[in-house]
Each structure stands twice: as structure tokens, then as C-alpha cells.
Amino acid sequence: MELFKGRWLAAMCAVFLATSAAVAAAGGMVKLALAATAALFLFVFLVYAKLADGSKAAYIAKKYKRRIAAGTAAFLLAIFSSYYFFNIKYAGVRELDGKCAVIKATVLDVIYESGYGGYYIVNIKEMNGEPVKLRAKLDVGFAAALDVGDVFTSEVTYRALDSEGSFDEESYYLARGVLTSAEVSGNDLFSVLSDEKSHSITVALSRLRSRVAATVGVMTEDGYGIAEAVFTGIRSSMDPAAYRDFKYIGAAHLLAVSGQHFSIIIGGLEVLLRRARLPRAARIVILIAASLFYMGLTGFSSTVLRAGIMMILYLASYFFRREPDSVTSLFLSVTIITIFSPASIFDAALLLSFSAMLGCLAARMFVRGALARVLSAENEDSTVMRVCRSICRAAYMSAVLSLMCSLFTLPVMWLYIGQTSILSPVSTLILTLPVTIVLYLCPIIVLTSTVVPTFCLLLGYICTVLSKFCVFVASNLARIPNASFSLAGILPAVGCIIVAVLLVASLLCKKTKARLLIASAATVFVVLY
């Protein structure tokens, strides 16, 4: 249990997450029976630990009393949160399937819109004259031209979210707080209330997000929509062929706002605040506020929430006089997300983000020993040798991180996506730098667009050139045959399961050499398999 050694909070979070995933699909009576059994066990255990004396079992019970009690509490919390969401709240919403109602709702986001209809995320405030609070996907079969913040009334027919087919609509939307789908077939009872506009924080952030994306899009014209995608997460203006190439070479994660992008933005701001010589406490407060703002600007996606919570926990540790721990922060951030949104445990984006980050942390554990010391600079080295060693060390770390991320995300790719690309480590190494530069330039473009437009156009031109370079690399790598292969079938399933077992064993192993050997075995197995 090397991964959780000295990290009791991370271990409790792991128990919570594992329990949430295991019992999510179980029936309500099964969950209540498990909760009753766990509560009875905890009661008997605490009584035994207090009254028993003299035996070895009593000594062990008293020694691990707090850990077992905390683990059982995490187990119970997972069951009750899952029971409330899936068996009470969501089950009640599913009873609306096929029913008609007159609703009053506010548009929160525009998914897709054309002259023939559109898809929107709406917050239903009234249903048949009764106040409700329900988030739904609105399917409009005619040109409605709705905008974020619009308030409208309409007659709708509810439809349960679909979990069949190539796109798991249920898992995708449940993780985003959307519980049902509402279809508007005719415009007879559809009316936009022009005298009512929503001014909630969610709507304001969504409007700001659209304006920021529009500003970046204008300044980076002919940039294939890459700048808007990496900075705001909006991919509506991105070239479909370019996005297909990025998916084929396993680099689509660079175009989605993720923890990497979040760290780049907040890290860049921290450098500026350091140069301004602000006190550390003031810097941390500003960075926490900036983290919350950027989380809202990108739509509070699960990956950004995970990165944002980790960043806030890291920064807040200064005020609590605690040493920040990345493993604990990772497990705690995903646990917080899952407590408030139990369906997020099946969110592919969150699982990919979690597994990739776990791979990064594992890579740092693996290279902490002899392999890292080989490339460390020495005092007697010349300046040229020091630079060469630094470059080699950076390239080595990037390669190891990319490889470990690919390994740790492989089981998730098998479960949710069904295919993977052998070019992912290579494409990530090549495209990370230009995407990072674009990400650094985007906030400067937004801030200077009205003050210094000429300078803003210059930065936009640089972003356009870098975007075209990324598309050029992606299109040429995508021409390599058989680079992307399917994970469907029994053989890939067996391989992914073996890789997952090896990776878990490497994380839980106590000896450093054994961890490195098991991880290397997983890598060799993937290549040969």
C-alpha cells in the first residue's frame, strides 16, 4: 500500500470512490442493506475495540480503530449519496418519461443551433405552474434562435436520457447535472419572454465565455478554431477534419480544457504575481480567486473542476501550515466532485483526467531514483554540458510522463472510447509546446483586444501560425496507417485488464525497484500485446 502510506485521507477517498462505482447501478434495497450491514459492523467493532482486552485481535482493533472507522464512514457516505441521487432524485425524474408539460425555463448553454432547430441546456423553473428546479437538455425542432439567459415558456414532451448506442447520452449528461431531455415539436405554445432575462452567475459566466471565445476567434481567424478550444473549451468553430486528425493520433486531449491547461494559466499568473513582488498571502488569495473564475469561464467541466480543486487545495495548504500532497489532493478533488454529482464517477472525461494525473504522479515516483540521477547536473560539468543534461532531462521526463499517462488511461479508453492510438506519446510531445504558447497568448489577446488592437492582432497572427502548424503535424501523422486501432473484442479486453492489474500492483508495491520493474513489465506487455 505504498501509494497510501501516510495518506489516510487519500485512502478514505479511494474507499469512497470505489464504493460509489460499485453500488451505482445497484437497487435501492441493496444499498440500504449494505448500509445497515456496514453500520452494524462499525457498531460491533467499536464496542469490541473498547471492551476487549489482552488478545492480539483486541490490540489490532485498538491500533487501527480510527482507520477502520473512517473507512466505514466513507463507505456509508458513498452509499447514501448514491442512493439519494440515483434511487430518489434521478428515479423520480425518469417517471416523467413520455409525459407532456408546460414549462418556464432559462437557457444556460447552447449546444448546437441551425436554421432547422437546436439543442440547449436549460434550467426549468416552473412545470405546469408549479415551481421546480430541474436541468434538462432541450431539443427544439424549429429555428428558435435562443441565446444564453433567455427565459421562455413552451409545451414539451419529456424523454429519458438514452444509454444505448454509440453515444452514452445518459452518462454524459448526468455528469453535467442534466437529468432529462425535453422535446419541443411545435412552436404554437413556444414563447420567449423578452421582458425577462436571467442575471444569475451561471448565465453571466456563460455569456462571458461566449464573448471571450468570439474575441479569440476574431483575432485568430483561419486558425481552425484551436485557440478558442484550448482556452474556453468551445469547439463549435473548429474544423471537423482537423479535430478528426487530432483524435486519430491520440492528441484530442490537448484541445479540451483540462488540468494541464488550467495549470498553465494559473502558473503563468503566479509568475507575474511573483515579479510584482506581492506578499505570498496576497498572491495565494488572488490565485484562488483566479482559479474559481477560470473554472466558471470554462463551464465548470469535470476536468477543470478536478484541476481547480487540486490547485485550491495546494494553495490553501499555506494558510493551514501543511505540506501539500498531490496524491491526497487528487483523490480528494475527485471525491468532492462525486459527492455533489455521484454520476461523475462514470464521466469519461473525469476518469481520463484522474487516470492521466495518477500516471503523472506514478511517473514521478518511478524516476525519483537512479534513472533521474543519471541526468542530473554535476558541479564539475561545463555550461554546455549542463544545458545538454537539462535538455535531456526535460525530454526524458516528458517522454516518461507521456508514456505513463498513456498506460494509465488505456483501461479507461477501453471502457469508454473503444480505441487508442500508438502515436499518442509522440504527438503529445510534438504538439504540447505550440499548444502551450497559444494558451499563454489567449488571455493576453483578450485583455489587449480593446486597448492595443495592433499588438493584439500580432499575437493573434502568432496563434494562427502555431495553430496551422499543429494542424499540419496532425494531418501528416494521421496519414500513418494502422496508427489507431480498436480495443473491441476479447483479446484487447484481456490485455487492458492485465495492464490495469499491473499498474495497480506497481502503485501498491512497497519496494522502489519492484515498482519500476512492474511498470516496465506493463509497458513491455502493451508493446508486445
RODREN-592073 format. One record per residue (C-alpha): x, y, z. Coordinates in nm, 2 decimals. Layout:
N
<pt <X,Y,Z>>
...
END
This chain:
529
<pt <0.00,0.00,0.00>>
<pt <0.29,0.24,-0.08>>
<pt <0.06,0.48,-0.26>>
<pt <-0.15,0.54,0.05>>
<pt <0.13,0.52,0.31>>
<pt <0.09,0.81,0.54>>
<pt <-0.20,0.93,0.34>>
<pt <-0.51,0.82,0.54>>
<pt <-0.73,1.08,0.38>>
<pt <-0.64,0.97,0.03>>
<pt <-0.72,0.61,0.13>>
<pt <-1.06,0.71,0.26>>
<pt <-1.13,0.89,-0.06>>
<pt <-1.03,0.58,-0.25>>
<pt <-1.28,0.37,-0.05>>
<pt <-1.55,0.63,-0.12>>
<pt <-1.48,0.63,-0.50>>
<pt <-1.46,0.25,-0.53>>
<pt <-1.78,0.21,-0.33>>
<pt <-1.96,0.48,-0.55>>
<pt <-1.86,0.30,-0.87>>
<pt <-1.95,-0.05,-0.73>>
<pt <-2.30,0.04,-0.60>>
<pt <-2.42,0.30,-0.85>>
<pt <-2.62,0.05,-1.06>>
<pt <-2.75,-0.14,-0.75>>
<pt <-3.11,-0.12,-0.64>>
<pt <-3.23,0.09,-0.35>>
<pt <-3.29,-0.21,-0.12>>
<pt <-2.94,-0.35,-0.19>>
<pt <-2.79,-0.01,-0.10>>
<pt <-2.99,0.01,0.22>>
<pt <-2.90,-0.34,0.31>>
<pt <-2.53,-0.27,0.26>>
<pt <-2.56,0.05,0.46>>
<pt <-2.73,-0.14,0.75>>
<pt <-2.46,-0.41,0.74>>
<pt <-2.18,-0.15,0.75>>
<pt <-2.34,0.04,1.03>>
<pt <-2.38,-0.28,1.23>>
<pt <-2.02,-0.38,1.17>>
<pt <-1.90,-0.04,1.28>>
<pt <-2.10,-0.05,1.60>>
<pt <-1.98,-0.40,1.69>>
<pt <-1.62,-0.32,1.60>>
<pt <-1.62,0.00,1.82>>
<pt <-1.77,-0.19,2.11>>
<pt <-1.52,-0.47,2.08>>
<pt <-1.23,-0.23,2.05>>
<pt <-1.34,-0.06,2.37>>
<pt <-1.42,-0.36,2.58>>
<pt <-1.18,-0.63,2.46>>
<pt <-0.85,-0.66,2.63>>
<pt <-0.55,-0.88,2.63>>
<pt <-0.58,-1.06,2.30>>
<pt <-0.39,-0.99,1.98>>
<pt <-0.71,-0.92,1.80>>
<pt <-0.80,-0.66,2.06>>
<pt <-0.46,-0.49,2.02>>
<pt <-0.51,-0.48,1.64>>
<pt <-0.86,-0.34,1.68>>
<pt <-0.75,-0.06,1.91>>
<pt <-0.45,0.02,1.69>>
<pt <-0.65,0.06,1.37>>
<pt <-0.97,0.18,1.53>>
<pt <-0.97,0.52,1.37>>
<pt <-0.87,0.40,1.02>>
<pt <-1.14,0.13,1.01>>
<pt <-1.40,0.37,1.15>>
<pt <-1.30,0.63,0.89>>
<pt <-1.31,0.37,0.61>>
<pt <-1.65,0.25,0.71>>
<pt <-1.78,0.61,0.73>>
<pt <-1.65,0.67,0.37>>
<pt <-1.83,0.35,0.27>>
<pt <-2.16,0.47,0.42>>
<pt <-2.12,0.82,0.27>>
<pt <-2.08,0.67,-0.07>>
<pt <-2.38,0.45,-0.04>>
<pt <-2.61,0.73,0.09>>
<pt <-2.50,0.98,-0.17>>
<pt <-2.55,0.72,-0.44>>
<pt <-2.89,0.62,-0.30>>
<pt <-3.02,0.98,-0.29>>
<pt <-2.91,1.07,-0.64>>
<pt <-2.98,0.75,-0.84>>
<pt <-3.27,0.59,-0.64>>
<pt <-3.46,0.90,-0.53>>
<pt <-3.38,1.21,-0.73>>
<pt <-3.30,1.06,-1.07>>
<pt <-3.56,0.78,-1.04>>
<pt <-3.82,1.05,-0.98>>
<pt <-3.72,1.24,-1.29>>
<pt <-3.73,0.92,-1.50>>
<pt <-4.10,0.89,-1.42>>
<pt <-4.16,1.20,-1.64>>
<pt <-4.06,0.99,-1.95>>
<pt <-4.33,1.03,-2.22>>
<pt <-4.53,1.29,-2.03>>
<pt <-4.62,1.64,-2.16>>
<pt <-4.59,1.96,-1.95>>
<pt <-4.59,2.34,-1.99>>
<pt <-4.26,2.47,-1.86>>
<pt <-4.09,2.80,-1.79>>
<pt <-3.71,2.78,-1.83>>
<pt <-3.39,2.97,-1.87>>
<pt <-3.13,2.89,-2.13>>
<pt <-2.79,2.81,-1.97>>
<pt <-2.59,2.70,-2.27>>
<pt <-2.62,2.65,-2.65>>
<pt <-2.51,2.30,-2.76>>
<pt <-2.59,2.33,-3.13>>
<pt <-2.81,2.56,-3.33>>
<pt <-2.91,2.58,-3.70>>
<pt <-3.19,2.70,-3.92>>
<pt <-3.38,2.38,-3.86>>
<pt <-3.36,2.35,-3.48>>
<pt <-3.11,2.33,-3.20>>
<pt <-3.00,2.17,-2.87>>
<pt <-2.98,2.37,-2.55>>
<pt <-2.91,2.32,-2.18>>
<pt <-3.20,2.48,-1.98>>
<pt <-3.29,2.52,-1.62>>
<pt <-3.66,2.45,-1.57>>
<pt <-3.81,2.68,-1.31>>
<pt <-4.18,2.61,-1.35>>
<pt <-4.37,2.30,-1.47>>
<pt <-4.75,2.32,-1.51>>
<pt <-4.75,2.63,-1.29>>
<pt <-4.56,2.46,-1.00>>
<pt <-4.21,2.57,-0.91>>
<pt <-3.94,2.31,-0.98>>
<pt <-3.56,2.30,-1.01>>
<pt <-3.46,2.07,-1.29>>
<pt <-3.18,2.09,-1.55>>
<pt <-3.27,1.94,-1.89>>
<pt <-3.15,1.91,-2.25>>
<pt <-3.39,2.10,-2.47>>
<pt <-3.45,1.96,-2.82>>
<pt <-3.61,2.22,-3.05>>
<pt <-3.74,2.11,-3.39>>
<pt <-3.75,2.45,-3.54>>
<pt <-3.54,2.77,-3.56>>
<pt <-3.58,2.92,-3.21>>
<pt <-3.27,3.14,-3.21>>
<pt <-3.23,3.12,-2.83>>
<pt <-2.95,3.29,-2.65>>
<pt <-2.79,3.23,-2.32>>
<pt <-3.00,3.39,-2.05>>
<pt <-3.33,3.39,-2.25>>
<pt <-3.64,3.30,-2.05>>
<pt <-3.91,3.11,-2.24>>
<pt <-4.23,2.91,-2.20>>
<pt <-4.32,2.61,-2.40>>
<pt <-4.51,2.28,-2.41>>
<pt <-4.26,1.99,-2.40>>
<pt <-4.26,1.61,-2.40>>
<pt <-4.01,1.46,-2.16>>
<pt <-3.78,1.18,-2.28>>
<pt <-3.55,0.98,-2.06>>
<pt <-3.18,1.01,-2.14>>
<pt <-3.06,0.73,-2.37>>
<pt <-2.78,0.50,-2.26>>
<pt <-2.78,0.27,-2.57>>
<pt <-2.60,0.32,-2.90>>
<pt <-2.25,0.45,-2.98>>
<pt <-2.30,0.77,-2.76>>
<pt <-2.39,0.71,-2.40>>
<pt <-2.62,1.02,-2.36>>
<pt <-2.71,0.93,-2.00>>
<pt <-2.36,0.91,-1.86>>
<pt <-2.25,1.22,-2.05>>
<pt <-2.54,1.45,-1.94>>
<pt <-2.59,1.31,-1.59>>
<pt <-2.23,1.40,-1.50>>
<pt <-2.31,1.76,-1.61>>
<pt <-2.63,1.78,-1.39>>
<pt <-2.87,1.72,-1.68>>
<pt <-3.14,1.47,-1.57>>
<pt <-3.37,1.45,-1.86>>
<pt <-3.44,1.56,-2.22>>
<pt <-3.74,1.78,-2.32>>
<pt <-3.86,1.79,-2.68>>
<pt <-4.04,2.08,-2.84>>
<pt <-4.21,1.96,-3.15>>
<pt <-4.41,2.27,-3.24>>
<pt <-4.39,2.64,-3.19>>
<pt <-4.76,2.71,-3.12>>
<pt <-4.70,2.74,-2.74>>
<pt <-4.34,2.84,-2.76>>
<pt <-4.28,3.20,-2.65>>
<pt <-3.96,3.39,-2.55>>
<pt <-4.03,3.63,-2.27>>
<pt <-3.84,3.93,-2.39>>
<pt <-3.91,4.13,-2.08>>
<pt <-3.75,3.87,-1.86>>
<pt <-3.37,3.80,-1.86>>
<pt <-3.18,3.58,-1.62>>
<pt <-2.89,3.75,-1.45>>
<pt <-2.76,3.46,-1.25>>
<pt <-2.39,3.39,-1.20>>
<pt <-2.41,3.08,-1.42>>
<pt <-2.57,3.27,-1.71>>
<pt <-2.32,3.56,-1.67>>
<pt <-2.03,3.33,-1.68>>
<pt <-2.17,3.15,-1.99>>
<pt <-2.22,3.48,-2.17>>
<pt <-1.87,3.59,-2.08>>
<pt <-1.74,3.26,-2.21>>
<pt <-1.91,3.31,-2.54>>
<pt <-1.77,3.67,-2.57>>
<pt <-1.42,3.56,-2.49>>
<pt <-1.44,3.28,-2.74>>
<pt <-1.57,3.52,-3.00>>
<pt <-1.28,3.77,-2.93>>
<pt <-1.02,3.50,-2.96>>
<pt <-1.19,3.37,-3.27>>
<pt <-1.18,3.71,-3.45>>
<pt <-0.81,3.77,-3.36>>
<pt <-0.71,3.42,-3.46>>
<pt <-0.90,3.39,-3.79>>
<pt <-0.80,3.10,-4.01>>
<pt <-0.66,2.92,-3.70>>
<pt <-0.90,2.63,-3.73>>
<pt <-1.07,2.72,-3.40>>
<pt <-0.79,2.57,-3.20>>
<pt <-0.73,2.88,-2.98>>
<pt <-1.10,2.90,-2.88>>
<pt <-1.10,2.53,-2.80>>
<pt <-0.79,2.52,-2.58>>
<pt <-0.88,2.84,-2.39>>
<pt <-1.25,2.82,-2.34>>
<pt <-1.34,2.47,-2.43>>
<pt <-1.58,2.58,-2.71>>
<pt <-1.51,2.36,-3.02>>
<pt <-1.81,2.47,-3.23>>
<pt <-1.59,2.67,-3.47>>
<pt <-1.32,2.41,-3.50>>
<pt <-1.26,2.24,-3.84>>
<pt <-1.41,1.89,-3.83>>
<pt <-1.13,1.74,-4.03>>
<pt <-0.86,1.88,-3.81>>
<pt <-1.04,1.76,-3.49>>
<pt <-1.08,1.41,-3.65>>
<pt <-0.70,1.40,-3.71>>
<pt <-0.63,1.50,-3.35>>
<pt <-0.85,1.22,-3.23>>
<pt <-0.68,0.97,-3.47>>
<pt <-0.33,1.05,-3.34>>
<pt <-0.44,1.05,-2.97>>
<pt <-0.39,1.42,-2.92>>
<pt <-0.75,1.53,-2.88>>
<pt <-0.69,1.59,-2.51>>
<pt <-0.47,1.89,-2.59>>
<pt <-0.78,2.06,-2.74>>
<pt <-1.00,2.01,-2.44>>
<pt <-0.97,2.23,-2.14>>
<pt <-0.80,2.01,-1.88>>
<pt <-0.58,2.01,-1.58>>
<pt <-0.28,2.08,-1.80>>
<pt <-0.43,2.39,-1.95>>
<pt <-0.55,2.50,-1.61>>
<pt <-0.21,2.46,-1.46>>
<pt <-0.05,2.66,-1.74>>
<pt <-0.29,2.96,-1.70>>
<pt <-0.27,2.97,-1.32>>
<pt <0.11,2.90,-1.33>>
<pt <0.16,3.19,-1.57>>
<pt <-0.04,3.42,-1.34>>
<pt <0.17,3.31,-1.05>>
<pt <0.49,3.41,-1.23>>
<pt <0.35,3.76,-1.30>>
<pt <0.25,3.80,-0.94>>
<pt <0.60,3.69,-0.82>>
<pt <0.75,3.95,-1.05>>
<pt <0.52,4.21,-0.90>>
<pt <0.67,4.13,-0.56>>
<pt <0.33,4.08,-0.39>>
<pt <0.33,3.92,-0.04>>
<pt <0.28,3.54,-0.06>>
<pt <-0.06,3.55,0.12>>
<pt <-0.19,3.81,-0.13>>
<pt <-0.06,3.60,-0.42>>
<pt <-0.24,3.29,-0.29>>
<pt <-0.57,3.48,-0.24>>
<pt <-0.55,3.62,-0.60>>
<pt <-0.46,3.28,-0.74>>
<pt <-0.75,3.11,-0.56>>
<pt <-0.99,3.37,-0.69>>
<pt <-0.84,3.33,-1.04>>
<pt <-0.89,2.96,-1.02>>
<pt <-1.25,2.99,-0.93>>
<pt <-1.31,3.24,-1.21>>
<pt <-1.14,3.02,-1.47>>
<pt <-1.34,2.72,-1.36>>
<pt <-1.65,2.92,-1.42>>
<pt <-1.52,3.06,-1.75>>
<pt <-1.47,2.71,-1.89>>
<pt <-1.82,2.60,-1.79>>
<pt <-1.72,2.41,-1.47>>
<pt <-1.63,2.10,-1.67>>
<pt <-1.53,1.80,-1.46>>
<pt <-1.17,1.80,-1.57>>
<pt <-1.13,2.17,-1.49>>
<pt <-1.31,2.12,-1.16>>
<pt <-1.06,1.84,-1.07>>
<pt <-0.77,2.06,-1.16>>
<pt <-0.92,2.37,-0.99>>
<pt <-0.99,2.19,-0.66>>
<pt <-0.64,2.04,-0.66>>
<pt <-0.49,2.39,-0.72>>
<pt <-0.70,2.54,-0.45>>
<pt <-0.61,2.27,-0.20>>
<pt <-0.24,2.32,-0.29>>
<pt <-0.27,2.69,-0.24>>
<pt <-0.48,2.67,0.08>>
<pt <-0.23,2.44,0.24>>
<pt <-0.02,2.76,0.31>>
<pt <-0.28,2.90,0.54>>
<pt <-0.31,2.57,0.73>>
<pt <0.07,2.54,0.76>>
<pt <0.05,2.19,0.59>>
<pt <0.28,2.04,0.33>>
<pt <0.07,1.99,0.01>>
<pt <0.04,1.64,-0.12>>
<pt <-0.05,1.58,-0.48>>
<pt <-0.19,1.22,-0.43>>
<pt <-0.42,1.33,-0.15>>
<pt <-0.53,1.64,-0.34>>
<pt <-0.61,1.42,-0.65>>
<pt <-0.82,1.17,-0.46>>
<pt <-0.99,1.44,-0.25>>
<pt <-1.08,1.66,-0.56>>
<pt <-1.25,1.37,-0.74>>
<pt <-1.43,1.27,-0.41>>
<pt <-1.56,1.63,-0.37>>
<pt <-1.69,1.62,-0.73>>
<pt <-1.85,1.28,-0.68>>
<pt <-2.02,1.38,-0.35>>
<pt <-2.20,1.67,-0.53>>
<pt <-2.25,1.48,-0.85>>
<pt <-2.25,1.10,-0.80>>
<pt <-2.29,1.04,-1.17>>
<pt <-1.95,1.19,-1.23>>
<pt <-1.80,0.85,-1.13>>
<pt <-1.89,0.74,-1.48>>
<pt <-1.78,1.06,-1.66>>
<pt <-1.52,0.95,-1.92>>
<pt <-1.35,1.29,-1.92>>
<pt <-1.31,1.29,-1.54>>
<pt <-1.18,0.93,-1.54>>
<pt <-0.93,1.01,-1.81>>
<pt <-0.82,1.32,-1.63>>
<pt <-0.79,1.13,-1.30>>
<pt <-0.60,0.83,-1.45>>
<pt <-0.37,1.06,-1.65>>
<pt <-0.28,1.26,-1.34>>
<pt <-0.23,0.94,-1.14>>
<pt <0.00,0.83,-1.42>>
<pt <0.20,1.15,-1.39>>
<pt <0.23,1.11,-1.01>>
<pt <0.34,0.74,-1.06>>
<pt <0.60,0.85,-1.32>>
<pt <0.75,1.09,-1.07>>
<pt <0.77,0.81,-0.81>>
<pt <0.94,0.58,-1.06>>
<pt <1.20,0.83,-1.19>>
<pt <1.29,0.96,-0.84>>
<pt <1.57,0.71,-0.81>>
<pt <1.87,0.61,-1.02>>
<pt <1.73,0.69,-1.36>>
<pt <1.67,1.05,-1.27>>
<pt <2.01,1.09,-1.11>>
<pt <2.19,0.98,-1.43>>
<pt <2.08,1.30,-1.60>>
<pt <2.12,1.54,-1.30>>
<pt <2.37,1.82,-1.35>>
<pt <2.70,1.79,-1.16>>
<pt <2.92,2.08,-1.03>>
<pt <3.22,1.99,-1.25>>
<pt <3.02,2.00,-1.57>>
<pt <3.07,2.28,-1.81>>
<pt <2.80,2.52,-1.91>>
<pt <2.74,2.34,-2.24>>
<pt <2.72,2.00,-2.06>>
<pt <2.48,2.14,-1.80>>
<pt <2.25,2.27,-2.08>>
<pt <2.26,1.94,-2.26>>
<pt <2.18,1.75,-1.94>>
<pt <1.89,1.98,-1.87>>
<pt <1.75,1.93,-2.22>>
<pt <1.79,1.56,-2.20>>
<pt <1.63,1.55,-1.85>>
<pt <1.34,1.76,-1.97>>
<pt <1.29,1.53,-2.28>>
<pt <1.33,1.22,-2.07>>
<pt <1.07,1.34,-1.82>>
<pt <0.83,1.44,-2.09>>
<pt <0.87,1.10,-2.26>>
<pt <0.81,0.91,-1.93>>
<pt <0.51,1.13,-1.83>>
<pt <0.35,1.08,-2.18>>
<pt <0.41,0.71,-2.17>>
<pt <0.28,0.66,-1.82>>
<pt <-0.03,0.87,-1.89>>
<pt <-0.10,0.66,-2.20>>
<pt <-0.06,0.34,-1.99>>
<pt <-0.29,0.46,-1.71>>
<pt <-0.56,0.59,-1.94>>
<pt <-0.56,0.27,-2.15>>
<pt <-0.82,0.08,-1.93>>
<pt <-1.05,0.39,-1.95>>
<pt <-1.00,0.42,-2.32>>
<pt <-1.11,0.05,-2.35>>
<pt <-1.42,0.10,-2.13>>
<pt <-1.55,0.43,-2.28>>
<pt <-1.39,0.50,-2.62>>
<pt <-1.31,0.16,-2.76>>
<pt <-0.99,0.26,-2.95>>
<pt <-0.65,0.41,-2.89>>
<pt <-0.35,0.54,-3.09>>
<pt <0.01,0.44,-3.07>>
<pt <0.10,0.79,-3.18>>
<pt <-0.03,0.95,-2.87>>
<pt <0.30,0.98,-2.68>>
<pt <0.48,1.11,-2.99>>
<pt <0.21,1.36,-3.09>>
<pt <0.17,1.48,-2.74>>
<pt <0.55,1.56,-2.72>>
<pt <0.54,1.75,-3.05>>
<pt <0.22,1.94,-3.00>>
<pt <0.24,2.03,-2.63>>
<pt <0.48,2.33,-2.68>>
<pt <0.28,2.51,-2.95>>
<pt <-0.05,2.45,-2.77>>
<pt <0.11,2.58,-2.45>>
<pt <0.22,2.90,-2.63>>
<pt <-0.12,2.95,-2.78>>
<pt <-0.27,2.91,-2.43>>
<pt <-0.04,3.17,-2.28>>
<pt <-0.12,3.42,-2.56>>
<pt <-0.50,3.38,-2.54>>
<pt <-0.56,3.57,-2.21>>
<pt <-0.32,3.85,-2.34>>
<pt <-0.53,3.87,-2.66>>
<pt <-0.85,3.91,-2.46>>
<pt <-0.70,4.17,-2.22>>
<pt <-0.54,4.38,-2.50>>
<pt <-0.81,4.35,-2.77>>
<pt <-0.97,4.69,-2.69>>
<pt <-0.66,4.87,-2.55>>
<pt <-0.38,4.78,-2.80>>
<pt <-0.56,4.62,-3.10>>
<pt <-0.24,4.63,-3.32>>
<pt <-0.04,4.43,-3.07>>
<pt <-0.34,4.20,-3.02>>
<pt <-0.35,4.13,-3.40>>
<pt <0.02,4.04,-3.39>>
<pt <-0.04,3.79,-3.11>>
<pt <-0.34,3.66,-3.30>>
<pt <-0.12,3.61,-3.60>>
<pt <0.13,3.41,-3.39>>
<pt <-0.15,3.19,-3.26>>
<pt <-0.28,3.14,-3.61>>
<pt <0.07,3.02,-3.73>>
<pt <0.11,2.79,-3.44>>
<pt <-0.25,2.65,-3.49>>
<pt <-0.17,2.58,-3.86>>
<pt <0.15,2.41,-3.75>>
<pt <-0.05,2.18,-3.51>>
<pt <-0.30,2.10,-3.79>>
<pt <-0.02,2.03,-4.03>>
<pt <0.15,1.79,-3.79>>
<pt <-0.18,1.62,-3.70>>
<pt <-0.28,1.58,-4.07>>
<pt <0.06,1.42,-4.16>>
<pt <0.07,1.19,-3.86>>
<pt <-0.29,1.09,-3.93>>
<pt <-0.17,0.95,-4.27>>
<pt <0.03,0.68,-4.10>>
<pt <-0.18,0.36,-4.15>>
<pt <-0.29,0.14,-3.86>>
<pt <-0.18,0.40,-3.60>>
<pt <-0.52,0.39,-3.43>>
<pt <-0.66,0.05,-3.35>>
<pt <-0.98,-0.08,-3.20>>
<pt <-1.00,-0.21,-2.84>>
<pt <-1.32,-0.40,-2.90>>
<pt <-1.32,-0.78,-2.86>>
<pt <-1.19,-1.03,-2.60>>
<pt <-0.82,-1.00,-2.67>>
<pt <-0.80,-0.62,-2.61>>
<pt <-1.02,-0.66,-2.31>>
<pt <-0.79,-0.92,-2.15>>
<pt <-0.49,-0.71,-2.23>>
<pt <-0.64,-0.39,-2.08>>
<pt <-0.73,-0.58,-1.76>>
<pt <-0.38,-0.72,-1.73>>
<pt <-0.23,-0.37,-1.77>>
<pt <-0.47,-0.23,-1.51>>
<pt <-0.37,-0.51,-1.26>>
<pt <0.00,-0.45,-1.32>>
<pt <-0.04,-0.07,-1.28>>
<pt <-0.23,-0.11,-0.95>>
<pt <0.03,-0.35,-0.83>>
<pt <0.31,-0.11,-0.91>>
<pt <0.13,0.17,-0.71>>
<pt <0.07,-0.05,-0.41>>
<pt <0.42,-0.22,-0.41>>
<pt <0.65,-0.10,-0.13>>
<pt <0.99,-0.15,-0.29>>
<pt <1.11,0.11,-0.55>>
<pt <1.28,-0.14,-0.77>>
<pt <0.98,-0.37,-0.77>>
<pt <0.75,-0.08,-0.86>>
<pt <0.98,0.02,-1.15>>
<pt <1.00,-0.34,-1.27>>
<pt <0.62,-0.39,-1.26>>
<pt <0.56,-0.07,-1.45>>
<pt <0.83,-0.16,-1.71>>
<pt <0.66,-0.50,-1.75>>
<pt <0.33,-0.33,-1.81>>
<pt <0.49,-0.11,-2.08>>
<pt <0.66,-0.41,-2.25>>
<pt <0.34,-0.61,-2.23>>
<pt <0.14,-0.33,-2.41>>
<pt <0.40,-0.31,-2.69>>
<pt <0.42,-0.68,-2.74>>
<pt <0.05,-0.75,-2.70>>
END
